[in-house]
């Protein structure tokens, strides 16, 4: 059309004689590499094994039981035990529990209860004793002995011992009488002898490691209880151990 200026854009194809622009090479992105961590695999395997072992343990602990002795009624200390006082119950085995197996129940019948047993509670292997302590005509007295007043051999329950007062003043306090020699060469009646010897049996012991003091409970004859108590109060008693051979 007249007066219209046409603009034509022409794209010239490169010829062989013209230089071509350098194109950057196409570099493919590196594929993500999977890192293998064998330690995690081992830990995962161990966790699986532990879970399986725990499940097996729970299964066996709940699936197996033992027969134990329990009190059907309250049993008082010192009471003679009879079969009607007890029942057998099924419990899961537990090493932290102290209980008497059902087949040991006959050995308990006829003994005396060593301590109170509540109804419904398990019965332990030490629940029955042949003879209560103290028995009829006997008395238990506690002694507190300083270091050197007892044998170096550790005392045990059931040991036969003797309580001895070795000083006249303390023997007098125990109420003994006898004769002594006077400086004039004559004899006079004294209110005590030099030594007081009291046969006893050990029923309990305890030692204070800090002070070295030993507490011993001894079973003595009822008539000897006052003298033994006097020895304990005065703190001058010594204990000697007799032969353990029966």
LINVENLIN-V900822 format. One record per residue. N is the residue number from 1. RES is the residue in one letter. SS is DSSP state (hx for helix, st for strand, lp for the rest). Layout:
BEGIN
((N:RES:SS) (N:RES:SS))
END
This chain:
BEGIN
((1:X:lp) (2:X:lp) (3:X:lp) (4:X:lp) (5:X:lp) (6:X:lp) (7:X:lp) (8:X:lp) (9:X:lp) (10:X:lp) (11:X:lp) (12:X:lp) (13:X:lp) (14:X:lp) (15:X:lp) (16:X:lp) (17:X:lp) (18:X:lp) (19:X:lp) (20:X:lp) (21:X:lp) (22:X:lp) (23:X:lp) (24:X:lp) (25:X:lp) (26:X:lp) (27:X:lp) (28:X:lp) (29:X:lp) (30:X:lp) (31:X:lp) (32:X:lp) (33:X:lp) (34:X:lp) (35:X:lp) (36:X:lp) (37:X:lp) (38:X:hx) (39:X:hx) (40:X:hx) (41:X:hx) (42:X:hx) (43:X:hx) (44:X:hx) (45:X:hx) (46:X:hx) (47:X:hx) (48:X:hx) (49:X:hx) (50:X:hx) (51:X:hx) (52:X:hx) (53:X:hx) (54:X:hx) (55:X:hx) (56:X:hx) (57:X:hx) (58:X:hx) (59:X:hx) (60:X:hx) (61:X:hx) (62:X:hx) (63:X:hx) (64:X:lp) (65:X:lp) (66:X:st) (67:X:st) (68:X:st) (69:X:st) (70:X:st) (71:X:st) (72:X:lp) (73:X:lp) (74:X:lp) (75:X:st) (76:X:lp) (77:X:lp) (78:X:lp) (79:X:lp) (80:X:st) (81:X:lp) (82:X:lp) (83:X:hx) (84:X:hx) (85:X:hx) (86:X:st) (87:X:st) (88:X:st) (89:X:st) (90:X:st) (91:X:st) (92:X:lp) (93:X:lp) (94:X:lp) (95:X:lp) (96:X:lp) (97:X:lp) (98:X:lp) (99:X:lp) (100:X:lp) (101:X:st) (102:X:hx) (103:X:hx) (104:X:hx) (105:X:hx) (106:X:hx) (107:X:hx) (108:X:hx) (109:X:lp) (110:X:lp) (111:X:lp) (112:X:st) (113:X:st) (114:X:lp) (115:X:lp) (116:X:lp) (117:X:st) (118:X:lp) (119:X:lp) (120:X:lp) (121:X:lp) (122:X:st) (123:X:lp) (124:X:lp) (125:X:lp) (126:X:lp) (127:X:lp) (128:X:st) (129:X:st) (130:X:lp) (131:X:lp) (132:X:lp) (133:X:lp) (134:X:lp) (135:X:lp) (136:X:lp) (137:X:lp) (138:X:st) (139:X:st) (140:X:st) (141:X:st) (142:X:st) (143:X:st) (144:X:st) (145:X:st) (146:X:lp) (147:X:lp) (148:X:lp) (149:X:lp) (150:X:lp) (151:X:lp) (152:X:lp) (153:X:lp) (154:X:lp) (155:X:lp) (156:X:lp) (157:X:lp) (158:X:lp) (159:X:lp) (160:X:st) (161:X:st) (162:X:st) (163:X:st) (164:X:st) (165:X:st) (166:X:lp) (167:X:lp) (168:X:hx) (169:X:hx) (170:X:hx) (171:X:hx) (172:X:hx) (173:X:hx) (174:X:lp) (175:X:lp) (176:X:lp) (177:X:lp) (178:X:st) (179:X:st) (180:X:st) (181:X:st) (182:X:lp) (183:X:lp) (184:X:lp) (185:X:lp) (186:X:lp) (187:X:st) (188:X:st) (189:X:st) (190:X:st) (191:X:lp) (192:X:lp) (193:X:lp) (194:X:lp) (195:X:lp) (196:X:st) (197:X:st) (198:X:st) (199:X:st) (200:X:st) (201:X:st) (202:X:st) (203:X:st) (204:X:st) (205:X:st) (206:X:st) (207:X:st) (208:X:lp) (209:X:lp) (210:X:lp) (211:X:lp) (212:X:lp) (213:X:lp) (214:X:st) (215:X:st) (216:X:st) (217:X:st) (218:X:st) (219:X:st) (220:X:st) (221:X:st) (222:X:hx) (223:X:hx) (224:X:hx) (225:X:hx) (226:X:hx) (227:X:hx) (228:X:hx) (229:X:hx) (230:X:hx) (231:X:hx) (232:X:hx) (233:X:hx) (234:X:hx) (235:X:lp) (236:X:lp) (237:X:st) (238:X:st) (239:X:st) (240:X:st) (241:X:st) (242:X:lp) (243:X:lp) (244:X:lp) (245:X:lp) (246:X:lp))
END
